[in-house]
Amino acid sequence: MIERLFKLSENKTSVRTEALAGLTTFLAMAYIIFVQPSVLSGKMFGMDTGIDFGAVTTATCLSAALATVIMAVYARYPMAQAPGMGENFFFVFSALPAAAAVGFTNGWQVALGVVFVSGVLFLILSLIGLRELIFNFVSPSMKNGIATGIGLFIAFIGLQQAGIIIKDPASAVKLNTHFASPDSIVFFVGLLTSAVLHARRVHGSILWGIVVATALACLLKVALPQMPAAVSAAHMT
Amino acid sequence: MLNTRFEFAKKLIALPPSLGPTFMKMDVAHALTAKMLPFVFIFLFMLTFDAIGTLIGVCEQAGFMRDNRLPRAKQAMVSDAIGTVAGAALGTSTVTSFVESAAGVEAGGRTGLTGLVVAALFLFALFFSPLIAMIGGYPPITAPALTIVGAMMMQNVVKIEWKDYTESIPAFLIIICIPLSYSIADGLALGFISYAIIKACSGRGREISWLTYALALVLVLYFVFVRSRM
């Protein structure tokens, strides 16, 4: 049944490969489960938007699962969906204050209404095929440029989130030279593990990098406080 | 960060938090007032460009493009749209395709079965929130994955026609502006505006469709009248 629905052999793949791919994608994007409620509730910025943290956590997982299932069964692509980064910041920093400025006391509900209406319009545009038109007239060079740019973007987000690239008042960004910090060690060990396994064509190389990095983080978390005070102080900066 | 953002999971399993506080709480009537309508269109713009950009990026990576077209593009976009509508009703902001899907594609994922696994894991995650919080809450663990994916997606750069400057300069603007503006939508917009102008002014304006010009015009108006006033 799975074979007939997804044409696995025609796509030169297998149940095992697909399951591993799904796990890899999930682990790469699982951060959104924690980031999204933190952003929407305002907790990340030390403010209170009025949106319940726990409810957003559940809403995020349910909407991600629903949208990804539709993409999987209806469009048959290995494309995962979840609340997008960027839109969530825009929600909290632009739409919500605007609703409050108009005088709506239920600002977050109005902002959700705005998202709802934009989704309905998007659905109509998709059904009449306008977006498909937009999609298909982009030239090959532009499409490959987009893929490349997004590649740089996600690597940039990763390097920043891990604290490898940090902000600098003069040049906007710079390299964090605290190479002996636990953050840097976990990152570089994880990166090189994935890179070497990838170069050796090992299946699930990215996932193994995550497993090794997690194990190392656990180890450092246990070991560092037991080290002489001077060493652990240096490592905890 | 190890000190502050990495905590051992205290327990493995917990019940999902209640959806009650946000379920069906969206206020559509007030969203349709004059002052809020511009935000509807900005969300629509972000959704369209993020969705298209991500779809193109990941599908190029997976080799799904046929003669520069994406089969079933409409179905893919409808999935994005339904996700956003359902997301707002449940209580979360715009749901869209995730570029991280490229990690799964790199691991060999080619069909919707990959997506079903992802969806199942999201439901599963509702019960294992403490463990996922441990891994997902500490970026140095997940950042290597993003970096490797970046390296993979970089391969597309050789498929750009670098000798044809009407193609390569707008493509380059997209490449550099997406990360530096920290926005896929803004990077795309700058690329599309420059694409129309460069084509039109170098005697090759007839190569591209009127839609490209219309889009560029809309984007210019959007930047001048909406974004510059925010």
Chai-1 contact restraints between the chains, C-beta under 6 A:
chainA,res_idxA,chainB,res_idxB,connection_type,confidence,min_distance_angstrom,max_distance_angstrom,comment,restraint_id
A,F6,B,T111,contact,1.0,0.0,6.0,A-B,restraint_1
A,F6,B,G112,contact,1.0,0.0,6.0,A-B,restraint_2
A,F6,B,L113,contact,1.0,0.0,6.0,A-B,restraint_3
A,N11,B,R110,contact,1.0,0.0,6.0,A-B,restraint_4
A,N11,B,T111,contact,1.0,0.0,6.0,A-B,restraint_5
A,T13,B,R110,contact,1.0,0.0,6.0,A-B,restraint_6
A,T17,B,G108,contact,1.0,0.0,6.0,A-B,restraint_7
A,E18,B,G109,contact,1.0,0.0,6.0,A-B,restraint_8
A,E18,B,L113,contact,1.0,0.0,6.0,A-B,restraint_9
A,E18,B,T114,contact,1.0,0.0,6.0,A-B,restraint_10
A,A19,B,V117,contact,1.0,0.0,6.0,A-B,restraint_11
A,L20,B,A107,contact,1.0,0.0,6.0,A-B,restraint_12
A,A21,B,G104,contact,1.0,0.0,6.0,A-B,restraint_13
A,A21,B,A107,contact,1.0,0.0,6.0,A-B,restraint_14
A,A21,B,G108,contact,1.0,0.0,6.0,A-B,restraint_15
A,A21,B,G109,contact,1.0,0.0,6.0,A-B,restraint_16
A,A21,B,T114,contact,1.0,0.0,6.0,A-B,restraint_17
A,G22,B,T114,contact,1.0,0.0,6.0,A-B,restraint_18
A,G22,B,V117,contact,1.0,0.0,6.0,A-B,restraint_19
A,G22,B,V118,contact,1.0,0.0,6.0,A-B,restraint_20
A,T24,B,A103,contact,1.0,0.0,6.0,A-B,restraint_21
A,T24,B,G104,contact,1.0,0.0,6.0,A-B,restraint_22
A,T24,B,A107,contact,1.0,0.0,6.0,A-B,restraint_23
A,T25,B,E100,contact,1.0,0.0,6.0,A-B,restraint_24
A,T25,B,S101,contact,1.0,0.0,6.0,A-B,restraint_25
A,T25,B,A103,contact,1.0,0.0,6.0,A-B,restraint_26
A,T25,B,G104,contact,1.0,0.0,6.0,A-B,restraint_27
A,T25,B,V118,contact,1.0,0.0,6.0,A-B,restraint_28
A,F26,B,V118,contact,1.0,0.0,6.0,A-B,restraint_29
A,F26,B,L121,contact,1.0,0.0,6.0,A-B,restraint_30
A,A28,B,E100,contact,1.0,0.0,6.0,A-B,restraint_31
A,A28,B,A103,contact,1.0,0.0,6.0,A-B,restraint_32
A,A28,B,A145,contact,1.0,0.0,6.0,A-B,restraint_33
A,M29,B,F98,contact,1.0,0.0,6.0,A-B,restraint_34
A,M29,B,E100,contact,1.0,0.0,6.0,A-B,restraint_35
A,A30,B,I132,contact,1.0,0.0,6.0,A-B,restraint_36
A,A30,B,G136,contact,1.0,0.0,6.0,A-B,restraint_37
A,Y31,B,G136,contact,1.0,0.0,6.0,A-B,restraint_38
A,Y31,B,T142,contact,1.0,0.0,6.0,A-B,restraint_39
A,I33,B,A125,contact,1.0,0.0,6.0,A-B,restraint_40
A,F34,B,A133,contact,1.0,0.0,6.0,A-B,restraint_41
A,F34,B,G136,contact,1.0,0.0,6.0,A-B,restraint_42
A,F34,B,G137,contact,1.0,0.0,6.0,A-B,restraint_43
A,D52,B,P21,contact,1.0,0.0,6.0,A-B,restraint_44
A,G54,B,P17,contact,1.0,0.0,6.0,A-B,restraint_45
A,A55,B,L19,contact,1.0,0.0,6.0,A-B,restraint_46
A,A55,B,P21,contact,1.0,0.0,6.0,A-B,restraint_47
A,A55,B,T22,contact,1.0,0.0,6.0,A-B,restraint_48
A,A55,B,G91,contact,1.0,0.0,6.0,A-B,restraint_49
A,V56,B,G91,contact,1.0,0.0,6.0,A-B,restraint_50
A,V56,B,T92,contact,1.0,0.0,6.0,A-B,restraint_51
A,T57,B,P17,contact,1.0,0.0,6.0,A-B,restraint_52
A,T58,B,P16,contact,1.0,0.0,6.0,A-B,restraint_53
A,T58,B,P17,contact,1.0,0.0,6.0,A-B,restraint_54
A,T58,B,L19,contact,1.0,0.0,6.0,A-B,restraint_55
A,A59,B,T22,contact,1.0,0.0,6.0,A-B,restraint_56
A,A59,B,L90,contact,1.0,0.0,6.0,A-B,restraint_57
A,A59,B,G91,contact,1.0,0.0,6.0,A-B,restraint_58
A,A59,B,T92,contact,1.0,0.0,6.0,A-B,restraint_59
A,T60,B,T92,contact,1.0,0.0,6.0,A-B,restraint_60
A,C61,B,F122,contact,1.0,0.0,6.0,A-B,restraint_61
A,C61,B,A125,contact,1.0,0.0,6.0,A-B,restraint_62
A,C61,B,L126,contact,1.0,0.0,6.0,A-B,restraint_63
A,L62,B,L90,contact,1.0,0.0,6.0,A-B,restraint_64
A,S63,B,A86,contact,1.0,0.0,6.0,A-B,restraint_65
A,S63,B,G87,contact,1.0,0.0,6.0,A-B,restraint_66
A,S63,B,L90,contact,1.0,0.0,6.0,A-B,restraint_67
A,S63,B,T92,contact,1.0,0.0,6.0,A-B,restraint_68
A,S63,B,V95,contact,1.0,0.0,6.0,A-B,restraint_69
A,A64,B,F122,contact,1.0,0.0,6.0,A-B,restraint_70
A,A65,B,A119,contact,1.0,0.0,6.0,A-B,restraint_71
A,A65,B,F122,contact,1.0,0.0,6.0,A-B,restraint_72
A,A65,B,L123,contact,1.0,0.0,6.0,A-B,restraint_73
A,L66,B,A86,contact,1.0,0.0,6.0,A-B,restraint_74
A,A67,B,S79,contact,1.0,0.0,6.0,A-B,restraint_75
A,A67,B,G83,contact,1.0,0.0,6.0,A-B,restraint_76
A,A67,B,V95,contact,1.0,0.0,6.0,A-B,restraint_77
A,T68,B,G115,contact,1.0,0.0,6.0,A-B,restraint_78
A,T68,B,V118,contact,1.0,0.0,6.0,A-B,restraint_79
A,T68,B,A119,contact,1.0,0.0,6.0,A-B,restraint_80
A,V69,B,A119,contact,1.0,0.0,6.0,A-B,restraint_81
A,I70,B,S79,contact,1.0,0.0,6.0,A-B,restraint_82
A,I70,B,I82,contact,1.0,0.0,6.0,A-B,restraint_83
A,M71,B,S79,contact,1.0,0.0,6.0,A-B,restraint_84
A,M71,B,G115,contact,1.0,0.0,6.0,A-B,restraint_85
A,A72,B,G112,contact,1.0,0.0,6.0,A-B,restraint_86
A,A72,B,G115,contact,1.0,0.0,6.0,A-B,restraint_87
A,A72,B,L116,contact,1.0,0.0,6.0,A-B,restraint_88
A,V73,B,G112,contact,1.0,0.0,6.0,A-B,restraint_89
A,Y74,B,Q75,contact,1.0,0.0,6.0,A-B,restraint_90
A,A75,B,R72,contact,1.0,0.0,6.0,A-B,restraint_91
A,A75,B,Q75,contact,1.0,0.0,6.0,A-B,restraint_92
A,A75,B,A76,contact,1.0,0.0,6.0,A-B,restraint_93
A,A75,B,S79,contact,1.0,0.0,6.0,A-B,restraint_94
A,R76,B,G112,contact,1.0,0.0,6.0,A-B,restraint_95
A,Y77,B,A76,contact,1.0,0.0,6.0,A-B,restraint_96
A,P78,B,G104,contact,1.0,0.0,6.0,A-B,restraint_97
A,P78,B,G109,contact,1.0,0.0,6.0,A-B,restraint_98
A,P78,B,T114,contact,1.0,0.0,6.0,A-B,restraint_99
A,P78,B,G115,contact,1.0,0.0,6.0,A-B,restraint_100
A,M79,B,S97,contact,1.0,0.0,6.0,A-B,restraint_101
A,M79,B,S101,contact,1.0,0.0,6.0,A-B,restraint_102
A,A80,B,F98,contact,1.0,0.0,6.0,A-B,restraint_103
A,A80,B,S101,contact,1.0,0.0,6.0,A-B,restraint_104
A,A80,B,V118,contact,1.0,0.0,6.0,A-B,restraint_105
A,Q81,B,G83,contact,1.0,0.0,6.0,A-B,restraint_106
A,Q81,B,V95,contact,1.0,0.0,6.0,A-B,restraint_107
A,Q81,B,S97,contact,1.0,0.0,6.0,A-B,restraint_108
A,A82,B,F98,contact,1.0,0.0,6.0,A-B,restraint_109
A,P83,B,T92,contact,1.0,0.0,6.0,A-B,restraint_110
A,P83,B,S93,contact,1.0,0.0,6.0,A-B,restraint_111
A,P83,B,V95,contact,1.0,0.0,6.0,A-B,restraint_112
A,G84,B,D50,contact,1.0,0.0,6.0,A-B,restraint_113
A,G84,B,T94,contact,1.0,0.0,6.0,A-B,restraint_114
A,G84,B,T96,contact,1.0,0.0,6.0,A-B,restraint_115
A,G86,B,S183,contact,1.0,0.0,6.0,A-B,restraint_116
A,E87,B,M46,contact,1.0,0.0,6.0,A-B,restraint_117
A,E87,B,S93,contact,1.0,0.0,6.0,A-B,restraint_118
A,E87,B,T94,contact,1.0,0.0,6.0,A-B,restraint_119
A,N88,B,S93,contact,1.0,0.0,6.0,A-B,restraint_120
A,F91,B,S93,contact,1.0,0.0,6.0,A-B,restraint_121
A,A95,B,F39,contact,1.0,0.0,6.0,A-B,restraint_122
A,V102,B,K35,contact,1.0,0.0,6.0,A-B,restraint_123
A,F104,B,H30,contact,1.0,0.0,6.0,A-B,restraint_124
A,N106,B,D27,contact,1.0,0.0,6.0,A-B,restraint_125
A,Q109,B,K25,contact,1.0,0.0,6.0,A-B,restraint_126
A,Q109,B,D27,contact,1.0,0.0,6.0,A-B,restraint_127
A,V110,B,D27,contact,1.0,0.0,6.0,A-B,restraint_128
A,V110,B,H30,contact,1.0,0.0,6.0,A-B,restraint_129
A,V110,B,A31,contact,1.0,0.0,6.0,A-B,restraint_130
A,L112,B,M26,contact,1.0,0.0,6.0,A-B,restraint_131
A,L112,B,A88,contact,1.0,0.0,6.0,A-B,restraint_132
A,G113,B,M26,contact,1.0,0.0,6.0,A-B,restraint_133
A,G113,B,D27,contact,1.0,0.0,6.0,A-B,restraint_134
A,G113,B,V28,contact,1.0,0.0,6.0,A-B,restraint_135
A,G113,B,A31,contact,1.0,0.0,6.0,A-B,restraint_136
A,V114,B,A31,contact,1.0,0.0,6.0,A-B,restraint_137
A,V114,B,M36,contact,1.0,0.0,6.0,A-B,restraint_138
A,V114,B,F39,contact,1.0,0.0,6.0,A-B,restraint_139
A,V114,B,V40,contact,1.0,0.0,6.0,A-B,restraint_140
A,V115,B,F43,contact,1.0,0.0,6.0,A-B,restraint_141
A,V115,B,A88,contact,1.0,0.0,6.0,A-B,restraint_142
A,V115,B,S93,contact,1.0,0.0,6.0,A-B,restraint_143
A,V115,B,T94,contact,1.0,0.0,6.0,A-B,restraint_144
A,F116,B,M26,contact,1.0,0.0,6.0,A-B,restraint_145
A,F116,B,V28,contact,1.0,0.0,6.0,A-B,restraint_146
A,F116,B,A88,contact,1.0,0.0,6.0,A-B,restraint_147
A,V117,B,A31,contact,1.0,0.0,6.0,A-B,restraint_148
A,V117,B,V40,contact,1.0,0.0,6.0,A-B,restraint_149
A,S118,B,V40,contact,1.0,0.0,6.0,A-B,restraint_150
A,S118,B,F43,contact,1.0,0.0,6.0,A-B,restraint_151
A,S118,B,L44,contact,1.0,0.0,6.0,A-B,restraint_152
A,G119,B,A81,contact,1.0,0.0,6.0,A-B,restraint_153
A,G119,B,T84,contact,1.0,0.0,6.0,A-B,restraint_154
A,G119,B,V85,contact,1.0,0.0,6.0,A-B,restraint_155
A,G119,B,A88,contact,1.0,0.0,6.0,A-B,restraint_156
A,V120,B,V85,contact,1.0,0.0,6.0,A-B,restraint_157
A,L121,B,L44,contact,1.0,0.0,6.0,A-B,restraint_158
A,F122,B,L44,contact,1.0,0.0,6.0,A-B,restraint_159
A,F122,B,L47,contact,1.0,0.0,6.0,A-B,restraint_160
A,F122,B,A81,contact,1.0,0.0,6.0,A-B,restraint_161
A,L123,B,A81,contact,1.0,0.0,6.0,A-B,restraint_162
A,S126,B,M77,contact,1.0,0.0,6.0,A-B,restraint_163
A,S126,B,V78,contact,1.0,0.0,6.0,A-B,restraint_164
A,S126,B,A81,contact,1.0,0.0,6.0,A-B,restraint_165
A,G129,B,K74,contact,1.0,0.0,6.0,A-B,restraint_166
A,R131,B,M77,contact,1.0,0.0,6.0,A-B,restraint_167
A,E132,B,A73,contact,1.0,0.0,6.0,A-B,restraint_168
A,E132,B,K74,contact,1.0,0.0,6.0,A-B,restraint_169
A,F135,B,I52,contact,1.0,0.0,6.0,A-B,restraint_170
A,F135,B,A73,contact,1.0,0.0,6.0,A-B,restraint_171
A,N136,B,R69,contact,1.0,0.0,6.0,A-B,restraint_172
A,F137,B,S209,contact,1.0,0.0,6.0,A-B,restraint_173
A,F137,B,L211,contact,1.0,0.0,6.0,A-B,restraint_174
A,P140,B,N68,contact,1.0,0.0,6.0,A-B,restraint_175
A,S141,B,I160,contact,1.0,0.0,6.0,A-B,restraint_176
A,S141,B,E161,contact,1.0,0.0,6.0,A-B,restraint_177
A,S141,B,E167,contact,1.0,0.0,6.0,A-B,restraint_178
A,S141,B,A171,contact,1.0,0.0,6.0,A-B,restraint_179
A,M142,B,A171,contact,1.0,0.0,6.0,A-B,restraint_180
A,K143,B,I56,contact,1.0,0.0,6.0,A-B,restraint_181
A,K143,B,E60,contact,1.0,0.0,6.0,A-B,restraint_182
A,N144,B,N156,contact,1.0,0.0,6.0,A-B,restraint_183
A,N144,B,K159,contact,1.0,0.0,6.0,A-B,restraint_184
A,N144,B,I160,contact,1.0,0.0,6.0,A-B,restraint_185
A,G145,B,I160,contact,1.0,0.0,6.0,A-B,restraint_186
A,G145,B,A171,contact,1.0,0.0,6.0,A-B,restraint_187
A,G145,B,I174,contact,1.0,0.0,6.0,A-B,restraint_188
A,G145,B,I175,contact,1.0,0.0,6.0,A-B,restraint_189
A,I146,B,G53,contact,1.0,0.0,6.0,A-B,restraint_190
A,I146,B,I56,contact,1.0,0.0,6.0,A-B,restraint_191
A,I146,B,G57,contact,1.0,0.0,6.0,A-B,restraint_192
A,I146,B,I174,contact,1.0,0.0,6.0,A-B,restraint_193
A,A147,B,G57,contact,1.0,0.0,6.0,A-B,restraint_194
A,A147,B,E60,contact,1.0,0.0,6.0,A-B,restraint_195
A,A147,B,M153,contact,1.0,0.0,6.0,A-B,restraint_196
A,A147,B,N156,contact,1.0,0.0,6.0,A-B,restraint_197
A,T148,B,M154,contact,1.0,0.0,6.0,A-B,restraint_198
A,T148,B,N156,contact,1.0,0.0,6.0,A-B,restraint_199
A,T148,B,V157,contact,1.0,0.0,6.0,A-B,restraint_200
A,T148,B,I175,contact,1.0,0.0,6.0,A-B,restraint_201
A,G149,B,I174,contact,1.0,0.0,6.0,A-B,restraint_202
A,G149,B,I175,contact,1.0,0.0,6.0,A-B,restraint_203
A,G149,B,I178,contact,1.0,0.0,6.0,A-B,restraint_204
A,G149,B,G187,contact,1.0,0.0,6.0,A-B,restraint_205
A,I150,B,G57,contact,1.0,0.0,6.0,A-B,restraint_206
A,I150,B,V99,contact,1.0,0.0,6.0,A-B,restraint_207
A,G151,B,G150,contact,1.0,0.0,6.0,A-B,restraint_208
A,G151,B,M153,contact,1.0,0.0,6.0,A-B,restraint_209
A,G151,B,M154,contact,1.0,0.0,6.0,A-B,restraint_210
A,L152,B,P179,contact,1.0,0.0,6.0,A-B,restraint_211
A,F153,B,I178,contact,1.0,0.0,6.0,A-B,restraint_212
A,F153,B,P179,contact,1.0,0.0,6.0,A-B,restraint_213
A,I154,B,V99,contact,1.0,0.0,6.0,A-B,restraint_214
A,I154,B,L146,contact,1.0,0.0,6.0,A-B,restraint_215
A,I154,B,V149,contact,1.0,0.0,6.0,A-B,restraint_216
A,I154,B,G150,contact,1.0,0.0,6.0,A-B,restraint_217
A,A155,B,T147,contact,1.0,0.0,6.0,A-B,restraint_218
A,A155,B,G150,contact,1.0,0.0,6.0,A-B,restraint_219
A,F156,B,P179,contact,1.0,0.0,6.0,A-B,restraint_220
A,G158,B,A143,contact,1.0,0.0,6.0,A-B,restraint_221
A,G158,B,L146,contact,1.0,0.0,6.0,A-B,restraint_222
A,G158,B,T147,contact,1.0,0.0,6.0,A-B,restraint_223
A,Q161,B,P139,contact,1.0,0.0,6.0,A-B,restraint_224
A,Q161,B,A143,contact,1.0,0.0,6.0,A-B,restraint_225
A,A162,B,P139,contact,1.0,0.0,6.0,A-B,restraint_226
A,A162,B,P140,contact,1.0,0.0,6.0,A-B,restraint_227
A,A162,B,A143,contact,1.0,0.0,6.0,A-B,restraint_228
A,G163,B,M1,contact,1.0,0.0,6.0,A-B,restraint_229
A,P182,B,L2,contact,1.0,0.0,6.0,A-B,restraint_230
A,D183,B,M1,contact,1.0,0.0,6.0,A-B,restraint_231
A,D183,B,P140,contact,1.0,0.0,6.0,A-B,restraint_232
A,V186,B,P140,contact,1.0,0.0,6.0,A-B,restraint_233
A,F187,B,P140,contact,1.0,0.0,6.0,A-B,restraint_234
A,F187,B,A143,contact,1.0,0.0,6.0,A-B,restraint_235
A,G190,B,P144,contact,1.0,0.0,6.0,A-B,restraint_236
A,L191,B,P144,contact,1.0,0.0,6.0,A-B,restraint_237
A,L191,B,T147,contact,1.0,0.0,6.0,A-B,restraint_238
A,S194,B,P144,contact,1.0,0.0,6.0,A-B,restraint_239
A,S194,B,I148,contact,1.0,0.0,6.0,A-B,restraint_240
A,G204,B,A107,contact,1.0,0.0,6.0,A-B,restraint_241
A,I206,B,A103,contact,1.0,0.0,6.0,A-B,restraint_242
A,I206,B,A145,contact,1.0,0.0,6.0,A-B,restraint_243
A,I206,B,I148,contact,1.0,0.0,6.0,A-B,restraint_244
A,G209,B,P144,contact,1.0,0.0,6.0,A-B,restraint_245
A,I210,B,I141,contact,1.0,0.0,6.0,A-B,restraint_246
A,A213,B,I141,contact,1.0,0.0,6.0,A-B,restraint_247
A,T214,B,I135,contact,1.0,0.0,6.0,A-B,restraint_248
A,T214,B,I141,contact,1.0,0.0,6.0,A-B,restraint_249
A,A217,B,F6,contact,1.0,0.0,6.0,A-B,restraint_250
A,A217,B,I141,contact,1.0,0.0,6.0,A-B,restraint_251
A,K221,B,F6,contact,1.0,0.0,6.0,A-B,restraint_252
A,M236,B,N3,contact,1.0,0.0,6.0,A-B,restraint_253
